[in-house]
Amino acid sequence: MTRRPFKAGEVLFRKGDLADEIVYIASGEIRLKEADQLLGPGELIGEIGLFSLEKTRTQTVVCETDGELYRMTGEMIYRLYYQNPKLGFYFMRLVVKRLLRDIRRGTLAPEAI
């Protein structure tokens, strides 16, 4: 993983951007703009876009505070998966959990269902 500090107000990525990495939040808080959801340390984001066929971001992510994150490219994820296949089930459960959350909120676009 690659360490990267961030500053309050910074946009990490925008909805529709190329999704080529996932992000682990080590410290600080970020907001998923379209879902109006605040995330903090220990959260992993960016997996839906990374694993989608279109490889595009589904949310705009804005930093609420200063903090630190760790980035992992798709290639790094695939290598880890081959070393530990249980990782695939972790990501599958994470994606399904978030998609179901968005369906319940009514924030999931019909074409994503």
Gaussian input, Z-matrix of N, CA and C with variables (Angstrom, degrees):
# hf/3-21g

backbone

0 1
 N
 C     1     B1
 C     2     B2     1     A1
 N     3     B3     2     A2     1     D1
 C     4     B4     3     A3     2     D2
 C     5     B5     4     A4     3     D3
 N     6     B6     5     A5     4     D4
 C     7     B7     6     A6     5     D5
 C     8     B8     7     A7     6     D6
 N     9     B9     8     A8     7     D7
 C    10    B10     9     A9     8     D8
 C    11    B11    10    A10     9     D9
 N    12    B12    11    A11    10    D10
 C    13    B13    12    A12    11    D11
 C    14    B14    13    A13    12    D12
 N    15    B15    14    A14    13    D13
 C    16    B16    15    A15    14    D14
 C    17    B17    16    A16    15    D15
 N    18    B18    17    A17    16    D16
 C    19    B19    18    A18    17    D17
 C    20    B20    19    A19    18    D18
 N    21    B21    20    A20    19    D19
 C    22    B22    21    A21    20    D20
 C    23    B23    22    A22    21    D21
 N    24    B24    23    A23    22    D22
 C    25    B25    24    A24    23    D23
 C    26    B26    25    A25    24    D24
 N    27    B27    26    A26    25    D25
 C    28    B28    27    A27    26    D26
 C    29    B29    28    A28    27    D27
 N    30    B30    29    A29    28    D28
 C    31    B31    30    A30    29    D29
 C    32    B32    31    A31    30    D30
 N    33    B33    32    A32    31    D31
 C    34    B34    33    A33    32    D32
 C    35    B35    34    A34    33    D33
 N    36    B36    35    A35    34    D34
 C    37    B37    36    A36    35    D35
 C    38    B38    37    A37    36    D36
 N    39    B39    38    A38    37    D37
 C    40    B40    39    A39    38    D38
 C    41    B41    40    A40    39    D39
 N    42    B42    41    A41    40    D40
 C    43    B43    42    A42    41    D41
 C    44    B44    43    A43    42    D42
 N    45    B45    44    A44    43    D43
 C    46    B46    45    A45    44    D44
 C    47    B47    46    A46    45    D45
 N    48    B48    47    A47    46    D46
 C    49    B49    48    A48    47    D47
 C    50    B50    49    A49    48    D48
 N    51    B51    50    A50    49    D49
 C    52    B52    51    A51    50    D50
 C    53    B53    52    A52    51    D51
 N    54    B54    53    A53    52    D52
 C    55    B55    54    A54    53    D53
 C    56    B56    55    A55    54    D54
 N    57    B57    56    A56    55    D55
 C    58    B58    57    A57    56    D56
 C    59    B59    58    A58    57    D57
 N    60    B60    59    A59    58    D58
 C    61    B61    60    A60    59    D59
 C    62    B62    61    A61    60    D60
 N    63    B63    62    A62    61    D61
 C    64    B64    63    A63    62    D62
 C    65    B65    64    A64    63    D63
 N    66    B66    65    A65    64    D64
 C    67    B67    66    A66    65    D65
 C    68    B68    67    A67    66    D66
 N    69    B69    68    A68    67    D67
 C    70    B70    69    A69    68    D68
 C    71    B71    70    A70    69    D69
 N    72    B72    71    A71    70    D70
 C    73    B73    72    A72    71    D71
 C    74    B74    73    A73    72    D72
 N    75    B75    74    A74    73    D73
 C    76    B76    75    A75    74    D74
 C    77    B77    76    A76    75    D75
 N    78    B78    77    A77    76    D76
 C    79    B79    78    A78    77    D77
 C    80    B80    79    A79    78    D78
 N    81    B81    80    A80    79    D79
 C    82    B82    81    A81    80    D80
 C    83    B83    82    A82    81    D81
 N    84    B84    83    A83    82    D82
 C    85    B85    84    A84    83    D83
 C    86    B86    85    A85    84    D84
 N    87    B87    86    A86    85    D85
 C    88    B88    87    A87    86    D86
 C    89    B89    88    A88    87    D87
 N    90    B90    89    A89    88    D88
 C    91    B91    90    A90    89    D89
 C    92    B92    91    A91    90    D90
 N    93    B93    92    A92    91    D91
 C    94    B94    93    A93    92    D92
 C    95    B95    94    A94    93    D93
 N    96    B96    95    A95    94    D94
 C    97    B97    96    A96    95    D95
 C    98    B98    97    A97    96    D96
 N    99    B99    98    A98    97    D97
 C   100   B100    99    A99    98    D98
 C   101   B101   100   A100    99    D99
 N   102   B102   101   A101   100   D100
 C   103   B103   102   A102   101   D101
 C   104   B104   103   A103   102   D102
 N   105   B105   104   A104   103   D103
 C   106   B106   105   A105   104   D104
 C   107   B107   106   A106   105   D105
 N   108   B108   107   A107   106   D106
 C   109   B109   108   A108   107   D107
 C   110   B110   109   A109   108   D108
 N   111   B111   110   A110   109   D109
 C   112   B112   111   A111   110   D110
 C   113   B113   112   A112   111   D111
 N   114   B114   113   A113   112   D112
 C   115   B115   114   A114   113   D113
 C   116   B116   115   A115   114   D114
 N   117   B117   116   A116   115   D115
 C   118   B118   117   A117   116   D116
 C   119   B119   118   A118   117   D117
 N   120   B120   119   A119   118   D118
 C   121   B121   120   A120   119   D119
 C   122   B122   121   A121   120   D120
 N   123   B123   122   A122   121   D121
 C   124   B124   123   A123   122   D122
 C   125   B125   124   A124   123   D123
 N   126   B126   125   A125   124   D124
 C   127   B127   126   A126   125   D125
 C   128   B128   127   A127   126   D126
 N   129   B129   128   A128   127   D127
 C   130   B130   129   A129   128   D128
 C   131   B131   130   A130   129   D129
 N   132   B132   131   A131   130   D130
 C   133   B133   132   A132   131   D131
 C   134   B134   133   A133   132   D132
 N   135   B135   134   A134   133   D133
 C   136   B136   135   A135   134   D134
 C   137   B137   136   A136   135   D135
 N   138   B138   137   A137   136   D136
 C   139   B139   138   A138   137   D137
 C   140   B140   139   A139   138   D138
 N   141   B141   140   A140   139   D139
 C   142   B142   141   A141   140   D140
 C   143   B143   142   A142   141   D141
 N   144   B144   143   A143   142   D142
 C   145   B145   144   A144   143   D143
 C   146   B146   145   A145   144   D144
 N   147   B147   146   A146   145   D145
 C   148   B148   147   A147   146   D146
 C   149   B149   148   A148   147   D147
 N   150   B150   149   A149   148   D148
 C   151   B151   150   A150   149   D149
 C   152   B152   151   A151   150   D150
 N   153   B153   152   A152   151   D151
 C   154   B154   153   A153   152   D152
 C   155   B155   154   A154   153   D153
 N   156   B156   155   A155   154   D154
 C   157   B157   156   A156   155   D155
 C   158   B158   157   A157   156   D156
 N   159   B159   158   A158   157   D157
 C   160   B160   159   A159   158   D158
 C   161   B161   160   A160   159   D159
 N   162   B162   161   A161   160   D160
 C   163   B163   162   A162   161   D161
 C   164   B164   163   A163   162   D162
 N   165   B165   164   A164   163   D163
 C   166   B166   165   A165   164   D164
 C   167   B167   166   A166   165   D165
 N   168   B168   167   A167   166   D166
 C   169   B169   168   A168   167   D167
 C   170   B170   169   A169   168   D168
 N   171   B171   170   A170   169   D169
 C   172   B172   171   A171   170   D170
 C   173   B173   172   A172   171   D171
 N   174   B174   173   A173   172   D172
 C   175   B175   174   A174   173   D173
 C   176   B176   175   A175   174   D174
 N   177   B177   176   A176   175   D175
 C   178   B178   177   A177   176   D176
 C   179   B179   178   A178   177   D177
 N   180   B180   179   A179   178   D178
 C   181   B181   180   A180   179   D179
 C   182   B182   181   A181   180   D180
 N   183   B183   182   A182   181   D181
 C   184   B184   183   A183   182   D182
 C   185   B185   184   A184   183   D183
 N   186   B186   185   A185   184   D184
 C   187   B187   186   A186   185   D185
 C   188   B188   187   A187   186   D186
 N   189   B189   188   A188   187   D187
 C   190   B190   189   A189   188   D188
 C   191   B191   190   A190   189   D189
 N   192   B192   191   A191   190   D190
 C   193   B193   192   A192   191   D191
 C   194   B194   193   A193   192   D192
 N   195   B195   194   A194   193   D193
 C   196   B196   195   A195   194   D194
 C   197   B197   196   A196   195   D195
 N   198   B198   197   A197   196   D196
 C   199   B199   198   A198   197   D197
 C   200   B200   199   A199   198   D198
 N   201   B201   200   A200   199   D199
 C   202   B202   201   A201   200   D200
 C   203   B203   202   A202   201   D201
 N   204   B204   203   A203   202   D202
 C   205   B205   204   A204   203   D203
 C   206   B206   205   A205   204   D204
 N   207   B207   206   A206   205   D205
 C   208   B208   207   A207   206   D206
 C   209   B209   208   A208   207   D207
 N   210   B210   209   A209   208   D208
 C   211   B211   210   A210   209   D209
 C   212   B212   211   A211   210   D210
 N   213   B213   212   A212   211   D211
 C   214   B214   213   A213   212   D212
 C   215   B215   214   A214   213   D213
 N   216   B216   215   A215   214   D214
 C   217   B217   216   A216   215   D215
 C   218   B218   217   A217   216   D216
 N   219   B219   218   A218   217   D217
 C   220   B220   219   A219   218   D218
 C   221   B221   220   A220   219   D219
 N   222   B222   221   A221   220   D220
 C   223   B223   222   A222   221   D221
 C   224   B224   223   A223   222   D222
 N   225   B225   224   A224   223   D223
 C   226   B226   225   A225   224   D224
 C   227   B227   226   A226   225   D225
 N   228   B228   227   A227   226   D226
 C   229   B229   228   A228   227   D227
 C   230   B230   229   A229   228   D228
 N   231   B231   230   A230   229   D229
 C   232   B232   231   A231   230   D230
 C   233   B233   232   A232   231   D231
 N   234   B234   233   A233   232   D232
 C   235   B235   234   A234   233   D233
 C   236   B236   235   A235   234   D234
 N   237   B237   236   A236   235   D235
 C   238   B238   237   A237   236   D236
 C   239   B239   238   A238   237   D237
 N   240   B240   239   A239   238   D238
 C   241   B241   240   A240   239   D239
 C   242   B242   241   A241   240   D240
 N   243   B243   242   A242   241   D241
 C   244   B244   243   A243   242   D242
 C   245   B245   244   A244   243   D243
 N   246   B246   245   A245   244   D244
 C   247   B247   246   A246   245   D245
 C   248   B248   247   A247   246   D246
 N   249   B249   248   A248   247   D247
 C   250   B250   249   A249   248   D248
 C   251   B251   250   A250   249   D249
 N   252   B252   251   A251   250   D250
 C   253   B253   252   A252   251   D251
 C   254   B254   253   A253   252   D252
 N   255   B255   254   A254   253   D253
 C   256   B256   255   A255   254   D254
 C   257   B257   256   A256   255   D255
 N   258   B258   257   A257   256   D256
 C   259   B259   258   A258   257   D257
 C   260   B260   259   A259   258   D258
 N   261   B261   260   A260   259   D259
 C   262   B262   261   A261   260   D260
 C   263   B263   262   A262   261   D261
 N   264   B264   263   A263   262   D262
 C   265   B265   264   A264   263   D263
 C   266   B266   265   A265   264   D264
 N   267   B267   266   A266   265   D265
 C   268   B268   267   A267   266   D266
 C   269   B269   268   A268   267   D267
 N   270   B270   269   A269   268   D268
 C   271   B271   270   A270   269   D269
 C   272   B272   271   A271   270   D270
 N   273   B273   272   A272   271   D271
 C   274   B274   273   A273   272   D272
 C   275   B275   274   A274   273   D273
 N   276   B276   275   A275   274   D274
 C   277   B277   276   A276   275   D275
 C   278   B278   277   A277   276   D276
 N   279   B279   278   A278   277   D277
 C   280   B280   279   A279   278   D278
 C   281   B281   280   A280   279   D279
 N   282   B282   281   A281   280   D280
 C   283   B283   282   A282   281   D281
 C   284   B284   283   A283   282   D282
 N   285   B285   284   A284   283   D283
 C   286   B286   285   A285   284   D284
 C   287   B287   286   A286   285   D285
 N   288   B288   287   A287   286   D286
 C   289   B289   288   A288   287   D287
 C   290   B290   289   A289   288   D288
 N   291   B291   290   A290   289   D289
 C   292   B292   291   A291   290   D290
 C   293   B293   292   A292   291   D291
 N   294   B294   293   A293   292   D292
 C   295   B295   294   A294   293   D293
 C   296   B296   295   A295   294   D294
 N   297   B297   296   A296   295   D295
 C   298   B298   297   A297   296   D296
 C   299   B299   298   A298   297   D297
 N   300   B300   299   A299   298   D298
 C   301   B301   300   A300   299   D299
 C   302   B302   301   A301   300   D300
 N   303   B303   302   A302   301   D301
 C   304   B304   303   A303   302   D302
 C   305   B305   304   A304   303   D303
 N   306   B306   305   A305   304   D304
 C   307   B307   306   A306   305   D305
 C   308   B308   307   A307   306   D306
 N   309   B309   308   A308   307   D307
 C   310   B310   309   A309   308   D308
 C   311   B311   310   A310   309   D309
 N   312   B312   311   A311   310   D310
 C   313   B313   312   A312   311   D311
 C   314   B314   313   A313   312   D312
 N   315   B315   314   A314   313   D313
 C   316   B316   315   A315   314   D314
 C   317   B317   316   A316   315   D315
 N   318   B318   317   A317   316   D316
 C   319   B319   318   A318   317   D317
 C   320   B320   319   A319   318   D318
 N   321   B321   320   A320   319   D319
 C   322   B322   321   A321   320   D320
 C   323   B323   322   A322   321   D321
 N   324   B324   323   A323   322   D322
 C   325   B325   324   A324   323   D323
 C   326   B326   325   A325   324   D324
 N   327   B327   326   A326   325   D325
 C   328   B328   327   A327   326   D326
 C   329   B329   328   A328   327   D327
 N   330   B330   329   A329   328   D328
 C   331   B331   330   A330   329   D329
 C   332   B332   331   A331   330   D330
 N   333   B333   332   A332   331   D331
 C   334   B334   333   A333   332   D332
 C   335   B335   334   A334   333   D333
 N   336   B336   335   A335   334   D334
 C   337   B337   336   A336   335   D335
 C   338   B338   337   A337   336   D336

   B1=1.4524
   B2=1.5273
   B3=1.3044
   B4=1.4542
   B5=1.5280
   B6=1.3289
   B7=1.4627
   B8=1.5204
   B9=1.3388
   B10=1.4686
   B11=1.5243
   B12=1.3334
   B13=1.4667
   B14=1.5345
   B15=1.3288
   B16=1.4668
   B17=1.5235
   B18=1.3334
   B19=1.4625
   B20=1.5275
   B21=1.3123
   B22=1.4687
   B23=1.5249
   B24=1.3250
   B25=1.4542
   B26=1.5264
   B27=1.3102
   B28=1.4664
   B29=1.5307
   B30=1.3180
   B31=1.4665
   B32=1.5240
   B33=1.3362
   B34=1.4665
   B35=1.5217
   B36=1.3288
   B37=1.4579
   B38=1.5093
   B39=1.3185
   B40=1.4658
   B41=1.5238
   B42=1.3048
   B43=1.4561
   B44=1.5326
   B45=1.3393
   B46=1.4549
   B47=1.5162
   B48=1.3502
   B49=1.4675
   B50=1.5284
   B51=1.3111
   B52=1.4537
   B53=1.5251
   B54=1.3183
   B55=1.4679
   B56=1.5243
   B57=1.3211
   B58=1.4581
   B59=1.5288
   B60=1.3427
   B61=1.4594
   B62=1.5200
   B63=1.3277
   B64=1.4605
   B65=1.5186
   B66=1.3209
   B67=1.4623
   B68=1.5252
   B69=1.3286
   B70=1.4589
   B71=1.5258
   B72=1.3317
   B73=1.4653
   B74=1.5261
   B75=1.3266
   B76=1.4650
   B77=1.5295
   B78=1.3489
   B79=1.4641
   B80=1.5267
   B81=1.3358
   B82=1.4576
   B83=1.5228
   B84=1.3245
   B85=1.4643
   B86=1.5140
   B87=1.3277
   B88=1.4532
   B89=1.5222
   B90=1.3301
   B91=1.4608
   B92=1.5235
   B93=1.3463
   B94=1.4604
   B95=1.5185
   B96=1.3122
   B97=1.4652
   B98=1.5241
   B99=1.3219
   B100=1.4661
   B101=1.5306
   B102=1.3322
   B103=1.4658
   B104=1.5209
   B105=1.3567
   B106=1.4565
   B107=1.5234
   B108=1.3365
   B109=1.4581
   B110=1.5250
   B111=1.3178
   B112=1.4554
   B113=1.5243
   B114=1.3409
   B115=1.4618
   B116=1.5146
   B117=1.3412
   B118=1.4536
   B119=1.5108
   B120=1.3238
   B121=1.4591
   B122=1.5270
   B123=1.3281
   B124=1.4591
   B125=1.5185
   B126=1.3313
   B127=1.4691
   B128=1.5281
   B129=1.3073
   B130=1.4569
   B131=1.5160
   B132=1.3453
   B133=1.4565
   B134=1.5225
   B135=1.3145
   B136=1.4570
   B137=1.5056
   B138=1.3398
   B139=1.4618
   B140=1.5221
   B141=1.3198
   B142=1.4648
   B143=1.5223
   B144=1.3188
   B145=1.4619
   B146=1.5099
   B147=1.3242
   B148=1.4617
   B149=1.5222
   B150=1.3255
   B151=1.4683
   B152=1.5248
   B153=1.3258
   B154=1.4671
   B155=1.5280
   B156=1.3037
   B157=1.4652
   B158=1.5186
   B159=1.3346
   B160=1.4714
   B161=1.5207
   B162=1.3476
   B163=1.4714
   B164=1.5304
   B165=1.3450
   B166=1.4625
   B167=1.5240
   B168=1.3131
   B169=1.4636
   B170=1.5171
   B171=1.3220
   B172=1.4640
   B173=1.5276
   B174=1.3342
   B175=1.4606
   B176=1.5286
   B177=1.3148
   B178=1.4577
   B179=1.5242
   B180=1.3332
   B181=1.4589
   B182=1.5238
   B183=1.3449
   B184=1.4664
   B185=1.5251
   B186=1.3142
   B187=1.4643
   B188=1.5264
   B189=1.3127
   B190=1.4658
   B191=1.5213
   B192=1.3328
   B193=1.4606
   B194=1.5285
   B195=1.3133
   B196=1.4554
   B197=1.5271
   B198=1.3094
   B199=1.4501
   B200=1.5083
   B201=1.3076
   B202=1.4607
   B203=1.5206
   B204=1.3171
   B205=1.4498
   B206=1.5214
   B207=1.3096
   B208=1.4598
   B209=1.5107
   B210=1.3367
   B211=1.4582
   B212=1.5238
   B213=1.3245
   B214=1.4517
   B215=1.5229
   B216=1.3262
   B217=1.4626
   B218=1.5198
   B219=1.3128
   B220=1.4616
   B221=1.5134
   B222=1.2986
   B223=1.4678
   B224=1.5314
   B225=1.3328
   B226=1.4695
   B227=1.5309
   B228=1.3365
   B229=1.4668
   B230=1.5278
   B231=1.3277
   B232=1.4678
   B233=1.5284
   B234=1.3249
   B235=1.4686
   B236=1.5255
   B237=1.3414
   B238=1.4598
   B239=1.5237
   B240=1.3233
   B241=1.4575
   B242=1.5340
   B243=1.3196
   B244=1.4600
   B245=1.5207
   B246=1.3229
   B247=1.4596
   B248=1.5283
   B249=1.3363
   B250=1.4593
   B251=1.5315
   B252=1.3440
   B253=1.4726
   B254=1.5311
   B255=1.3277
   B256=1.4710
   B257=1.5237
   B258=1.3239
   B259=1.4551
   B260=1.5286
   B261=1.3240
   B262=1.4616
   B263=1.5200
   B264=1.3343
   B265=1.4573
   B266=1.5183
   B267=1.3299
   B268=1.4547
   B269=1.5293
   B270=1.3357
   B271=1.4570
   B272=1.5238
   B273=1.3143
   B274=1.4579
   B275=1.5330
   B276=1.3048
   B277=1.4700
   B278=1.5281
   B279=1.3230
   B280=1.4627
   B281=1.5292
   B282=1.3166
   B283=1.4658
   B284=1.5262
   B285=1.3246
   B286=1.4705
   B287=1.5198
   B288=1.3233
   B289=1.4718
   B290=1.5263
   B291=1.3160
   B292=1.4636
   B293=1.5235
   B294=1.3022
   B295=1.4643
   B296=1.5230
   B297=1.3238
   B298=1.4704
   B299=1.5235
   B300=1.3217
   B301=1.4766
   B302=1.5224
   B303=1.3299
   B304=1.4598
   B305=1.5250
   B306=1.3103
   B307=1.4707
   B308=1.5229
   B309=1.3379
   B310=1.4652
   B311=1.5261
   B312=1.3167
   B313=1.4619
   B314=1.5140
   B315=1.3070
   B316=1.4576
   B317=1.5114
   B318=1.3538
   B319=1.4610
   B320=1.5211
   B321=1.3327
   B322=1.4609
   B323=1.5178
   B324=1.3068
   B325=1.4623
   B326=1.5323
   B327=1.3490
   B328=1.4629
   B329=1.5227
   B330=1.3397
   B331=1.4589
   B332=1.5244
   B333=1.3160
   B334=1.4692
   B335=1.5257
   B336=1.3191
   B337=1.4716
   B338=1.5069
   A1=109.25
   A2=114.69
   A3=121.38
   A4=109.34
   A5=117.02
   A6=122.26
   A7=109.49
   A8=114.95
   A9=120.17
   A10=109.35
   A11=117.27
   A12=119.17
   A13=109.81
   A14=116.33
   A15=119.93
   A16=109.49
   A17=115.32
   A18=122.59
   A19=110.20
   A20=116.19
   A21=121.30
   A22=109.42
   A23=116.36
   A24=122.12
   A25=114.15
   A26=116.93
   A27=121.20
   A28=110.57
   A29=116.47
   A30=121.49
   A31=107.25
   A32=116.23
   A33=119.83
   A34=111.38
   A35=115.57
   A36=121.14
   A37=109.35
   A38=114.53
   A39=121.47
   A40=111.04
   A41=114.99
   A42=120.68
   A43=108.03
   A44=116.21
   A45=121.64
   A46=114.13
   A47=118.11
   A48=120.91
   A49=110.39
   A50=115.99
   A51=121.77
   A52=109.66
   A53=116.50
   A54=121.85
   A55=108.26
   A56=116.53
   A57=119.99
   A58=113.24
   A59=116.09
   A60=120.12
   A61=110.10
   A62=115.67
   A63=121.43
   A64=107.17
   A65=115.46
   A66=121.38
   A67=109.30
   A68=115.60
   A69=122.61
   A70=106.90
   A71=116.74
   A72=121.43
   A73=108.57
   A74=116.98
   A75=122.01
   A76=110.95
   A77=116.28
   A78=120.42
   A79=108.02
   A80=114.84
   A81=120.02
   A82=111.70
   A83=115.01
   A84=120.96
   A85=110.40
   A86=115.33
   A87=122.17
   A88=108.75
   A89=116.08
   A90=120.76
   A91=109.49
   A92=114.54
   A93=120.99
   A94=104.95
   A95=116.51
   A96=121.35
   A97=112.94
   A98=118.12
   A99=120.22
   A100=112.37
   A101=117.44
   A102=121.38
   A103=111.51
   A104=117.37
   A105=123.29
   A106=110.64
   A107=114.82
   A108=121.40
   A109=109.32
   A110=115.38
   A111=122.08
   A112=109.22
   A113=116.97
   A114=122.10
   A115=109.05
   A116=115.40
   A117=119.97
   A118=113.18
   A119=116.12
   A120=121.72
   A121=112.74
   A122=113.73
   A123=120.45
   A124=114.15
   A125=117.28
   A126=120.97
   A127=110.79
   A128=114.66
   A129=122.85
   A130=107.04
   A131=117.76
   A132=120.57
   A133=110.27
   A134=115.14
   A135=121.12
   A136=114.96
   A137=117.13
   A138=119.94
   A139=113.17
   A140=118.81
   A141=119.87
   A142=110.04
   A143=117.14
   A144=120.31
   A145=112.70
   A146=117.04
   A147=121.34
   A148=111.89
   A149=116.67
   A150=120.32
   A151=113.72
   A152=117.96
   A153=119.74
   A154=110.44
   A155=116.23
   A156=120.49
   A157=111.91
   A158=116.45
   A159=121.47
   A160=112.76
   A161=116.93
   A162=122.33
   A163=111.92
   A164=116.03
   A165=120.36
   A166=110.74
   A167=115.14
   A168=121.78
   A169=110.73
   A170=115.56
   A171=121.18
   A172=112.30
   A173=117.14
   A174=122.35
   A175=109.41
   A176=115.45
   A177=121.14
   A178=106.18
   A179=116.93
   A180=121.53
   A181=108.99
   A182=115.20
   A183=122.51
   A184=108.62
   A185=116.91
   A186=122.00
   A187=109.81
   A188=116.29
   A189=121.53
   A190=110.90
   A191=116.56
   A192=122.36
   A193=108.32
   A194=116.50
   A195=120.10
   A196=107.46
   A197=116.37
   A198=119.19
   A199=112.47
   A200=113.83
   A201=120.55
   A202=109.09
   A203=115.29
   A204=120.10
   A205=109.49
   A206=114.60
   A207=121.66
   A208=107.94
   A209=115.65
   A210=121.68
   A211=109.81
   A212=114.81
   A213=120.90
   A214=108.04
   A215=116.22
   A216=120.66
   A217=110.84
   A218=115.31
   A219=120.47
   A220=111.57
   A221=117.13
   A222=121.24
   A223=111.00
   A224=117.10
   A225=120.88
   A226=110.38
   A227=115.96
   A228=120.80
   A229=110.02
   A230=117.12
   A231=120.40
   A232=111.02
   A233=117.41
   A234=120.17
   A235=110.94
   A236=116.48
   A237=120.11
   A238=111.57
   A239=116.26
   A240=120.69
   A241=110.50
   A242=117.49
   A243=120.14
   A244=111.57
   A245=117.32
   A246=121.46
   A247=111.14
   A248=116.53
   A249=121.31
   A250=109.28
   A251=117.84
   A252=121.44
   A253=114.86
   A254=118.29
   A255=120.43
   A256=111.25
   A257=116.74
   A258=121.37
   A259=111.05
   A260=116.97
   A261=121.31
   A262=111.63
   A263=117.10
   A264=120.38
   A265=111.44
   A266=117.37
   A267=120.52
   A268=110.18
   A269=117.03
   A270=120.77
   A271=111.63
   A272=117.56
   A273=120.19
   A274=109.87
   A275=117.47
   A276=120.87
   A277=111.60
   A278=116.49
   A279=120.73
   A280=110.76
   A281=117.58
   A282=121.49
   A283=110.58
   A284=117.40
   A285=120.56
   A286=110.56
   A287=118.04
   A288=121.47
   A289=110.94
   A290=116.00
   A291=119.27
   A292=112.15
   A293=117.56
   A294=119.44
   A295=110.84
   A296=117.46
   A297=120.28
   A298=111.14
   A299=117.28
   A300=120.94
   A301=110.38
   A302=116.10
   A303=120.10
   A304=112.07
   A305=117.29
   A306=120.53
   A307=109.50
   A308=117.01
   A309=120.80
   A310=111.57
   A311=116.77
   A312=121.60
   A313=112.68
   A314=116.31
   A315=119.86
   A316=112.52
   A317=117.39
   A318=119.99
   A319=112.75
   A320=117.29
   A321=119.98
   A322=109.54
   A323=116.83
   A324=121.63
   A325=109.23
   A326=118.34
   A327=121.48
   A328=113.56
   A329=118.62
   A330=119.48
   A331=112.19
   A332=118.95
   A333=122.03
   A334=111.77
   A335=117.76
   A336=121.20
   A337=110.32
   D1=150.57
   D2=179.60
   D3=-109.11
   D4=125.35
   D5=179.76
   D6=-75.50
   D7=142.76
   D8=178.14
   D9=-151.02
   D10=119.25
   D11=174.49
   D12=-76.20
   D13=156.19
   D14=174.44
   D15=-137.18
   D16=159.58
   D17=-177.67
   D18=-116.37
   D19=150.02
   D20=176.44
   D21=-55.21
   D22=135.28
   D23=178.88
   D24=92.04
   D25=-14.82
   D26=179.96
   D27=-70.47
   D28=139.89
   D29=174.85
   D30=-95.81
   D31=117.56
   D32=179.66
   D33=-73.06
   D34=-45.47
   D35=173.45
   D36=-161.54
   D37=160.80
   D38=-177.85
   D39=-112.04
   D40=150.49
   D41=175.95
   D42=-53.74
   D43=130.56
   D44=-179.56
   D45=95.69
   D46=-15.25
   D47=176.49
   D48=-64.17
   D49=160.51
   D50=173.75
   D51=-61.78
   D52=132.73
   D53=177.96
   D54=-103.39
   D55=103.95
   D56=-177.44
   D57=-125.07
   D58=8.60
   D59=179.26
   D60=-159.42
   D61=161.53
   D62=170.55
   D63=-110.78
   D64=163.19
   D65=-174.86
   D66=-130.61
   D67=132.43
   D68=173.29
   D69=-107.84
   D70=125.65
   D71=-179.20
   D72=-85.98
   D73=114.88
   D74=179.61
   D75=-88.11
   D76=-39.88
   D77=177.47
   D78=-153.73
   D79=158.59
   D80=-179.22
   D81=90.20
   D82=-177.99
   D83=-178.89
   D84=-132.18
   D85=145.22
   D86=175.81
   D87=-128.98
   D88=158.76
   D89=179.79
   D90=-120.67
   D91=131.86
   D92=169.56
   D93=-83.47
   D94=108.30
   D95=-169.27
   D96=-61.93
   D97=-51.92
   D98=-175.59
   D99=-65.23
   D100=-34.54
   D101=179.34
   D102=-88.96
   D103=-9.07
   D104=-175.01
   D105=48.51
   D106=51.69
   D107=-178.20
   D108=-120.04
   D109=133.13
   D110=178.60
   D111=-95.27
   D112=131.29
   D113=178.63
   D114=-123.57
   D115=150.69
   D116=-178.15
   D117=-135.61
   D118=-160.66
   D119=-175.81
   D120=-52.92
   D121=139.08
   D122=178.95
   D123=92.35
   D124=-9.30
   D125=-179.08
   D126=-86.95
   D127=147.23
   D128=176.59
   D129=-113.85
   D130=132.31
   D131=179.54
   D132=-134.28
   D133=158.15
   D134=175.03
   D135=99.66
   D136=-1.43
   D137=-174.97
   D138=-72.17
   D139=-32.30
   D140=-178.09
   D141=-64.95
   D142=-48.52
   D143=178.29
   D144=-63.55
   D145=-40.12
   D146=-178.83
   D147=-62.39
   D148=-38.61
   D149=-176.89
   D150=-93.34
   D151=-4.19
   D152=179.91
   D153=-76.55
   D154=156.77
   D155=178.69
   D156=-62.84
   D157=-36.01
   D158=-177.84
   D159=-76.69
   D160=-19.78
   D161=-177.43
   D162=55.72
   D163=43.98
   D164=178.63
   D165=-123.26
   D166=153.01
   D167=179.19
   D168=-70.38
   D169=141.59
   D170=-179.92
   D171=-100.54
   D172=-8.74
   D173=-178.77
   D174=-141.70
   D175=153.15
   D176=167.34
   D177=-90.70
   D178=133.51
   D179=-177.32
   D180=-117.48
   D181=120.70
   D182=-178.30
   D183=-117.97
   D184=136.50
   D185=179.41
   D186=-77.92
   D187=124.59
   D188=178.71
   D189=-83.90
   D190=-34.35
   D191=-178.27
   D192=-133.60
   D193=173.32
   D194=168.06
   D195=-70.36
   D196=153.89
   D197=178.67
   D198=-177.81
   D199=-164.66
   D200=-177.86
   D201=-140.81
   D202=140.19
   D203=177.68
   D204=-134.23
   D205=167.40
   D206=175.21
   D207=-125.06
   D208=133.37
   D209=-176.78
   D210=-107.82
   D211=145.18
   D212=177.06
   D213=-137.29
   D214=125.84
   D215=-179.42
   D216=-74.27
   D217=164.28
   D218=175.85
   D219=-57.60
   D220=-40.81
   D221=179.26
   D222=-60.92
   D223=-41.26
   D224=177.86
   D225=-62.91
   D226=-41.82
   D227=179.37
   D228=-62.10
   D229=-45.26
   D230=-178.71
   D231=-63.03
   D232=-39.26
   D233=177.60
   D234=-64.45
   D235=-42.91
   D236=177.40
   D237=-62.58
   D238=-38.60
   D239=179.64
   D240=-60.21
   D241=-43.12
   D242=179.73
   D243=-66.44
   D244=-29.70
   D245=177.32
   D246=-77.22
   D247=-31.64
   D248=-177.68
   D249=-144.63
   D250=89.75
   D251=-177.48
   D252=-57.35
   D253=-20.83
   D254=177.49
   D255=-61.63
   D256=-24.02
   D257=178.38
   D258=-59.33
   D259=-36.56
   D260=178.50
   D261=-60.39
   D262=-42.18
   D263=177.95
   D264=-67.56
   D265=-35.51
   D266=176.71
   D267=-59.66
   D268=-49.36
   D269=-179.52
   D270=-65.90
   D271=-38.81
   D272=179.10
   D273=-61.85
   D274=-45.10
   D275=178.74
   D276=-64.94
   D277=-39.96
   D278=179.23
   D279=-63.07
   D280=-46.26
   D281=179.49
   D282=-62.57
   D283=-46.52
   D284=-179.78
   D285=-62.81
   D286=-42.61
   D287=178.45
   D288=-57.66
   D289=-44.81
   D290=-177.98
   D291=-72.58
   D292=-36.96
   D293=177.06
   D294=-65.80
   D295=-41.54
   D296=177.19
   D297=-64.23
   D298=-38.89
   D299=176.04
   D300=-59.25
   D301=-44.95
   D302=-179.22
   D303=-67.72
   D304=-35.76
   D305=176.43
   D306=-63.07
   D307=-45.71
   D308=-179.80
   D309=-61.15
   D310=-37.77
   D311=179.12
   D312=-77.08
   D313=-17.75
   D314=-176.59
   D315=79.50
   D316=19.61
   D317=-178.03
   D318=-99.47
   D319=-2.73
   D320=-179.46
   D321=-84.32
   D322=128.49
   D323=179.23
   D324=-65.54
   D325=140.00
   D326=-177.93
   D327=-54.11
   D328=-34.57
   D329=-178.61
   D330=-70.07
   D331=-14.43
   D332=-179.98
   D333=-86.19
   D334=-12.14
   D335=-177.54
   D336=-82.67

